[in-house]
Amino acid sequence: MRVLVTGGAGFIGSNLVDRLLADGHEVGVVDDLSSGSRRNLAGAEGDPRFSLHEMDILDPALAGLAADFRPEVVCHLAAQISVRKSVADPVRDARLNVEGTAAVLSAACRGGTRKVVFASSVAVYGRPTVIPVPGDAATDPRSPYAASKLSAEVYLAAFKALHGIDYTTLVLSNVYGPRQSPEGEAGVVAIFTDALLNGAPTVVYGDGTQTRDYVYVDDVVDGFARACGEAGGGGRFNLGTGVQTTDRELHTLVATAAGAADEPGSAPARLGDLPAMAVDPAPAAEALGWRPRTDLATGLKRTVEWAMTRSAARQG
Ligand SMILES: NC(=O)c1ccc[n+]([C@@H]2O[C@H](COP(=O)([O-])OP(=O)(O)OC[C@H]3O[C@@H](n4cnc5c(N)ncnc54)[C@H](O)[C@@H]3O)[C@@H](O)[C@H]2O)c1
């Protein structure tokens, strides 16, 4: 099938592009390269079934592109992804994540698209009282980013009601793996990996007992690939492991994978940080046949190996 991936030059998007091409699909990418890069698409470029369109999703030309490309499925990952940036500039966050999603949905209609698969975030759950968070848990957005992701989810439902365009929302926990940038605030695996391989100091905030649910990028991409079919239409599914890992445990695991000393510095807890998070993947297993297959130690080993290869290539 023909699939359009917005944000396809980014961390998750580019891994998805590789998977879709390997599955035999034709793949178009729309990305303004604001945080993604062509380097992430090195494996795809040159493949006659692949095309990159360097374009903002808010560019009015997007609808024409979709009308020409006629994607059967649109995987919508392009977004402003930083909670902190959303707090500093909520209007820009809404423009990219809400207006941007409306633009992608309108373009999908022009392109005769059957289904849109959307990347939402566990941020929509706010401060959950039950962990792992069940698939039908109430949403409670507590940042402009969470509000914009939830608004985008509502737009998917509205477009289905209005135009009959199907959708699946995938609610992603903390995704990690090759191509994640250490520049962002959320990619703690990438941040630890980069620092530990370069002999730079690392910091664990608070008492190190804060937990997150780390899910490997290949598993997340498998969820997207499954959602591109008929399964899961009109539904939203958590993509996480249900397992909580503390910040301190994560540091030990990354240090082990990197062959580095497990001696993080400490700093006061950051205001507003969630004490705990993990999500229940059972509904995704039932609806999509999805389950996380990569345990954390294996995923971290692959991530560290990739980071070492990348830094060797840069030095070489
Ligand atoms: N990484 C995670 O742990 C995580 C967790 C929950 C949700 N998500 C969601 O998954 C999606 C992908 O995240 P990621 O971690 O790969 O981030 P990323 O920054 O690597 O990828 C986002 C991509 O979107 C592109 N982009 C941004 N604004 C654009 C615009 N206006 N027009 C066109 N392209 C634009 C960027 O250049 C980049 O390539 C996002 O929607 C994010 O909110 C990620």
The ligand as a MOL file (V3000), in Angstrom:
LIG
                    3D

  0  0  0     0  0            999 V3000
M  V30 BEGIN CTAB
M  V30 COUNTS 44 48 0 0 0
M  V30 BEGIN ATOM
M  V30 1 N 9.7310 9.8370 21.6730 0
M  V30 2 C 8.7970 9.5500 22.5760 0
M  V30 3 O 9.0890 8.9670 23.6360 0
M  V30 4 C 7.3530 9.9230 22.3210 0
M  V30 5 C 6.4150 9.6770 23.3360 0
M  V30 6 C 5.0810 10.0150 23.1030 0
M  V30 7 C 4.6910 10.5520 21.8950 0
M  V30 8 N 5.6220 10.7880 20.9320 0 CHG=1
M  V30 9 C 5.1580 11.3660 19.6620 0
M  V30 10 O 5.7170 10.6410 18.5700 0
M  V30 11 C 5.9300 11.5310 17.4540 0
M  V30 12 C 7.3630 11.4040 16.9720 0
M  V30 13 O 8.2540 11.7970 18.0280 0
M  V30 14 P 9.8350 11.6290 17.9420 0
M  V30 15 O 10.3120 11.2960 19.3070 0
M  V30 16 O 10.1950 10.7560 16.7850 0 CHG=-1
M  V30 17 O 10.2730 13.1420 17.6790 0
M  V30 18 P 11.1820 13.7920 16.5250 0
M  V30 19 O 11.3700 15.2370 16.8980 0
M  V30 20 O 12.4040 12.9670 16.2880 0
M  V30 21 O 10.2380 13.6780 15.2510 0
M  V30 22 C 9.2900 14.6630 14.8950 0
M  V30 23 C 9.4870 14.9430 13.4140 0
M  V30 24 O 8.4830 15.8660 12.9970 0
M  V30 25 C 9.0920 16.8600 12.1910 0
M  V30 26 N 8.2680 18.0670 12.3040 0
M  V30 27 C 8.0710 18.8390 13.4030 0
M  V30 28 N 7.2440 19.8590 13.1080 0
M  V30 29 C 6.9020 19.7280 11.7940 0
M  V30 30 C 6.0760 20.4670 10.9130 0
M  V30 31 N 5.4340 21.5910 11.2950 0
M  V30 32 N 5.9510 20.0430 9.6410 0
M  V30 33 C 6.5980 18.9190 9.2110 0
M  V30 34 N 7.3990 18.1820 10.0050 0
M  V30 35 C 7.5460 18.5820 11.2790 0
M  V30 36 C 10.4930 17.0200 12.7410 0
M  V30 37 O 11.4200 17.5760 11.8310 0
M  V30 38 C 10.8420 15.5720 13.1040 0
M  V30 39 O 11.4340 14.8990 12.0150 0
M  V30 40 C 5.5330 12.9260 17.9500 0
M  V30 41 O 4.2120 13.1720 17.5400 0
M  V30 42 C 5.6020 12.8080 19.4620 0
M  V30 43 O 4.7400 13.7220 20.1000 0
M  V30 44 C 6.9390 10.5000 21.1150 0
M  V30 END ATOM
M  V30 BEGIN BOND
M  V30 1 1 1 2
M  V30 2 2 2 3
M  V30 3 1 2 4
M  V30 4 1 4 5
M  V30 5 2 4 44
M  V30 6 2 5 6
M  V30 7 1 6 7
M  V30 8 2 7 8
M  V30 9 1 8 9
M  V30 10 1 8 44
M  V30 11 1 9 10
M  V30 12 1 9 42
M  V30 13 1 10 11
M  V30 14 1 11 12
M  V30 15 1 11 40
M  V30 16 1 12 13
M  V30 17 1 13 14
M  V30 18 2 14 15
M  V30 19 1 14 16
M  V30 20 1 14 17
M  V30 21 1 17 18
M  V30 22 2 18 19
M  V30 23 1 18 20
M  V30 24 1 18 21
M  V30 25 1 21 22
M  V30 26 1 22 23
M  V30 27 1 23 24
M  V30 28 1 23 38
M  V30 29 1 24 25
M  V30 30 1 25 26
M  V30 31 1 25 36
M  V30 32 1 26 27
M  V30 33 1 26 35
M  V30 34 2 27 28
M  V30 35 1 28 29
M  V30 36 1 29 30
M  V30 37 2 29 35
M  V30 38 1 30 31
M  V30 39 2 30 32
M  V30 40 1 32 33
M  V30 41 2 33 34
M  V30 42 1 34 35
M  V30 43 1 36 37
M  V30 44 1 36 38
M  V30 45 1 38 39
M  V30 46 1 40 41
M  V30 47 1 40 42
M  V30 48 1 42 43
M  V30 END BOND
M  V30 END CTAB
M  END
